[in-house]
Each structure stands twice: as structure tokens, then as C-alpha cells.
Amino acid sequence: MDIKTFQPNRHVILFGQQNLQNSLLVGAIHQRTNIHCQLAVQPIWRHEWNEQFAGRSVVVLIDAECARLEKLQVLLDSLYHQPVTSTIAFFNVNDQHPVAQFMSWPAVNGLFPRSMSQHQICKGIQALFAGEFWLPRQLLADYLSRHRQRPKQVTFDIKSLTKRERQILHFTAQGASNQDIATALDVSTHTVKTHMYNLFRKIGVSNRIQAFNWAREHATVLGFVSTEISR
């Protein structure tokens, strides 16, 4: 590994079984991305990681075969409520694997098929750190075909949003991360996530992309400057 290009502010946690495939993948991530990667055998977020990774960018890779679907959902819920902001991706995913349903969850930005090479997975990890999505085209197409529909003409009561929720929606519409929002508002990322959850529920969306689009559609009602949310 080239120490000069090592990226100490980035970290990858790989949840998966202790086997040759995952050991080789951990090594490949080290070598190809210069980002530290560690293997976590139990699908449980450790409390000490909140302090260890505070202020760092974290990508969580989850082996789709490491646990039953119910346990994977518990892990996702736990990750969502941690103060550390993480981007999540599943790997080792077969066709029609039920984890595809998790792509509607906030922060689940990647899904790597079992056939994907280590080189492609490493490229996907770098894309995730850059704030991009890494999803199979067919899966994305199927998802869009199921969820796209003509917008409903409804009147939204802006008074149902608290002042803080409006502030967070404004920052979200500008592409700010949870950490960016927490810094700007001088609150913890855990507080931001709590407000984000309540905000999503009130405006009827399930992820940041939908929240961004919702803010654009309701810019006039919200009092946002159109140039601020179109950048």
C-alpha cells in the first residue's frame, strides 16, 4: 500500500462470514483503494465504533448471505440510528435476492451482484464515497417502473413541518450530507437523523432523492429560492 495516498478519513466495514472470499475482498479493498477495511463477523454495530469513526466517512458492505433477511433488516435499522453517518451497500447478491427490497431504505446506495469482480466492487466503493449510487441497471429500471407514477395534486400544509425540519429539508435540497447539516445547525448527526425520519414521514418520502425532488416541486410553498435547489 502506498502510505502517501492512504486515506485515513475513510473506512470500510465489511459484515460477512470469516471465509476465503471475504478475506480476499478485504485485502483487495486495501490494495486497490488505499482505504482501511475491516471484517465484522457478527452483523451487529459495535458501540465503540461511534467514537472511533466520529468525523470519518464510512462505507458499510454487507454480505447478502451472512444472515437471514430479518437480521439484515435489524442491522439496517441499527445503522440508521447510529451517530456515525454511513453509506450502505450489499454484495454477493444473487438474481432475485430479497435484499433488493432494501434499496428503498435511506443510505442504501449500492448493490453488488455475486458475479461482480473485486475490481468492480472497489470502483463501486470509491463511487459510494463520492456520494454516487452503484446499482445494477436492470434492478434500477425495475424499481423505477414499479414506483413511478403521475404526481398527485395535493395541498401540503407547510405548518405541519417544524422550523428545524424546514431547515433540514432546505439543506437536503442543496445536497448536504447529515454531517454537513449537523455542523451547520450545531447539533449531532443522531439529532439530524431523527428529524430526517420525521420529515420523511410527514412529506411521504422514503429516501433523500425523493426528498430532494419533493423540495423542488414545493419550492414556492417552502419559500426556497429556486436557484438554491437546482444546483
VMD Tcl script that draws the C-alpha trace (Angstrom):
set ca {
  {0.00 0.00 0.00}
  {1.24 3.45 -0.85}
  {1.35 5.25 2.51}
  {1.39 8.64 0.79}
  {-2.04 8.06 -0.69}
  {-3.58 6.23 2.28}
  {-6.94 7.78 3.17}
  {-7.26 7.85 6.99}
  {-10.59 9.70 6.98}
  {-12.31 6.89 5.10}
  {-13.13 3.45 6.42}
  {-14.91 0.34 5.15}
  {-16.63 -2.14 7.44}
  {-17.44 -5.46 5.81}
  {-20.11 -7.54 7.55}
  {-19.70 -11.13 6.47}
  {-18.53 -14.60 7.36}
  {-14.90 -15.42 8.04}
  {-14.08 -17.18 4.78}
  {-11.56 -17.01 1.95}
  {-13.76 -14.93 -0.34}
  {-14.27 -12.16 2.21}
  {-10.65 -12.22 3.35}
  {-9.52 -11.75 -0.26}
  {-12.04 -8.94 -0.73}
  {-10.78 -7.11 2.37}
  {-7.24 -7.38 1.01}
  {-8.31 -6.16 -2.42}
  {-10.03 -3.11 -0.93}
  {-6.85 -2.25 0.99}
  {-4.66 -2.65 -2.07}
  {-6.85 -1.07 -4.76}
  {-8.39 1.86 -2.85}
  {-5.87 2.60 -0.07}
  {-8.81 2.66 2.31}
  {-8.70 0.66 5.53}
  {-11.22 -2.19 5.59}
  {-12.11 -4.48 8.47}
  {-14.18 -7.65 8.62}
  {-17.02 -7.89 11.15}
  {-18.28 -11.46 11.50}
  {-21.34 -10.63 13.61}
  {-23.99 -8.41 11.91}
  {-24.02 -6.03 14.87}
  {-22.82 -2.42 15.07}
  {-20.31 -2.06 17.90}
  {-20.84 0.86 20.26}
  {-17.13 1.76 20.32}
  {-17.21 2.45 16.57}
  {-19.24 5.61 17.20}
  {-16.21 7.20 18.85}
  {-13.63 5.50 16.62}
  {-15.22 6.67 13.36}
  {-16.55 10.05 14.50}
  {-15.96 12.59 11.73}
  {-14.95 9.91 9.20}
  {-16.68 8.76 6.04}
  {-17.78 5.14 6.46}
  {-19.00 2.68 3.85}
  {-20.67 -0.44 5.22}
  {-20.56 -3.51 2.99}
  {-22.99 -6.27 3.91}
  {-22.68 -9.80 2.56}
  {-26.21 -10.70 1.47}
  {-25.56 -14.28 2.57}
  {-24.17 -13.51 6.03}
  {-27.51 -13.68 7.87}
  {-31.24 -14.19 7.49}
  {-33.27 -11.36 6.00}
  {-34.75 -10.47 9.39}
  {-31.29 -9.99 10.92}
  {-30.16 -7.91 7.97}
  {-33.15 -5.64 8.49}
  {-32.29 -5.29 12.19}
  {-28.73 -4.34 11.19}
  {-30.01 -1.71 8.75}
  {-32.27 -0.22 11.39}
  {-29.38 -0.11 13.85}
  {-27.11 1.59 11.31}
  {-29.76 4.21 10.60}
  {-29.92 5.24 14.27}
  {-26.17 5.46 14.88}
  {-24.50 8.90 15.23}
  {-21.92 7.84 12.62}
  {-23.17 8.63 9.12}
  {-22.56 5.64 6.86}
  {-23.29 4.67 3.28}
  {-24.51 1.10 2.87}
  {-24.09 -1.43 0.08}
  {-24.92 -5.13 -0.24}
  {-22.62 -7.52 -2.09}
  {-22.66 -11.18 -3.09}
  {-26.24 -10.70 -4.28}
  {-27.87 -13.33 -6.50}
  {-30.59 -12.56 -9.06}
  {-33.97 -12.00 -7.39}
  {-32.37 -11.89 -3.94}
  {-34.82 -10.38 -1.43}
  {-32.27 -7.79 -0.20}
  {-33.15 -5.82 -3.34}
  {-36.15 -4.54 -1.38}
  {-33.74 -2.66 0.89}
  {-32.70 -0.25 -1.84}
  {-35.61 1.97 -0.80}
  {-34.01 2.48 2.63}
  {-32.10 5.73 3.30}
  {-28.31 5.34 2.89}
  {-28.56 2.05 0.92}
  {-26.78 3.31 -2.18}
  {-25.14 0.19 -3.59}
  {-25.87 -3.38 -4.59}
  {-23.11 -5.58 -6.00}
  {-24.12 -8.84 -7.77}
  {-22.28 -12.05 -6.92}
  {-20.78 -12.08 -10.43}
  {-19.12 -8.68 -9.92}
  {-15.31 -8.75 -9.82}
  {-13.23 -7.39 -6.95}
  {-12.02 -4.65 -9.27}
  {-15.59 -3.52 -9.97}
  {-16.54 -3.69 -6.30}
  {-13.60 -1.43 -5.45}
  {-14.70 1.03 -8.14}
  {-18.18 0.92 -6.64}
  {-16.83 1.64 -3.16}
  {-14.97 4.70 -4.43}
  {-18.17 5.87 -6.13}
  {-20.10 5.46 -2.88}
  {-17.54 7.59 -1.03}
  {-18.06 10.22 -3.74}
  {-21.79 10.27 -2.98}
  {-22.86 8.27 -6.03}
  {-25.14 5.26 -6.37}
  {-23.94 1.87 -7.64}
  {-26.91 -0.25 -8.65}
  {-27.44 -2.78 -11.47}
  {-29.24 -1.16 -14.40}
  {-31.96 -3.78 -14.58}
  {-32.68 -3.52 -10.86}
  {-32.87 0.26 -11.12}
  {-35.14 0.02 -14.15}
  {-37.46 -2.42 -12.35}
  {-37.56 -0.19 -9.29}
  {-38.45 2.89 -11.34}
  {-41.15 1.07 -13.28}
  {-42.78 -0.01 -10.02}
  {-42.62 3.33 -8.25}
  {-43.01 5.99 -10.93}
  {-46.46 7.48 -11.15}
  {-48.19 10.69 -12.03}
  {-47.73 13.18 -9.15}
  {-50.82 13.63 -7.06}
  {-52.23 17.14 -6.87}
  {-52.37 17.69 -3.15}
  {-52.18 20.78 -1.00}
  {-49.43 20.49 1.59}
  {-49.74 22.35 4.88}
  {-46.32 23.87 5.46}
  {-47.28 24.46 9.10}
  {-47.02 20.71 9.73}
  {-43.23 20.99 9.42}
  {-41.29 22.33 12.37}
  {-38.75 25.09 11.89}
  {-35.91 22.58 12.29}
  {-37.45 20.19 9.77}
  {-37.72 23.02 7.24}
  {-34.06 23.88 7.83}
  {-33.02 20.27 7.31}
  {-35.17 19.97 4.19}
  {-33.53 23.13 2.84}
  {-30.04 21.71 3.36}
  {-31.08 18.32 1.94}
  {-32.38 20.06 -1.17}
  {-28.91 21.52 -1.66}
  {-27.26 18.09 -1.46}
  {-25.84 18.47 2.06}
  {-24.86 15.32 3.96}
  {-26.04 14.59 7.50}
  {-22.64 15.67 8.81}
  {-22.83 18.93 6.84}
  {-26.28 19.62 8.27}
  {-25.19 18.76 11.82}
  {-22.23 21.14 11.54}
  {-24.34 23.97 10.12}
  {-27.02 23.63 12.80}
  {-24.60 22.79 15.64}
  {-26.37 19.54 16.52}
  {-25.38 15.86 16.47}
  {-25.81 13.66 13.41}
  {-28.12 11.49 15.52}
  {-30.40 14.51 16.00}
  {-30.32 15.18 12.27}
  {-31.30 11.58 11.53}
  {-34.23 11.80 13.96}
  {-35.50 14.98 12.31}
  {-34.91 13.42 8.89}
  {-37.02 10.40 9.82}
  {-39.89 12.61 10.99}
  {-39.53 14.81 7.90}
  {-39.65 11.84 5.50}
  {-42.78 10.55 7.25}
  {-44.57 13.90 7.02}
  {-43.87 14.56 3.34}
  {-44.41 10.94 2.33}
  {-40.95 10.00 1.01}
  {-38.54 7.19 1.88}
  {-35.11 8.49 0.86}
  {-33.03 11.63 0.23}
  {-33.52 11.59 -3.55}
  {-37.30 11.64 -3.12}
  {-36.94 14.40 -0.51}
  {-34.80 16.42 -2.94}
  {-37.41 16.06 -5.69}
  {-40.23 16.87 -3.27}
  {-38.45 20.08 -2.21}
  {-38.07 21.14 -5.84}
  {-41.76 20.54 -6.52}
  {-42.79 22.55 -3.44}
  {-40.11 25.25 -3.62}
  {-42.65 28.08 -3.85}
  {-44.64 26.89 -0.85}
  {-41.50 26.33 1.18}
  {-40.07 29.71 0.26}
  {-36.86 28.24 -1.18}
  {-35.01 30.19 -3.83}
  {-35.20 28.09 -7.00}
  {-31.51 28.55 -7.81}
  {-30.58 27.15 -4.40}
  {-32.20 23.76 -5.03}
  {-31.30 23.33 -8.68}
  {-27.55 23.31 -8.20}
}
mol new
graphics top color blue
foreach p $ca { graphics top sphere $p radius 0.5 }
foreach p [lrange $ca 0 end-1] q [lrange $ca 1 end] { graphics top cylinder $p $q radius 0.2 }
display resetview
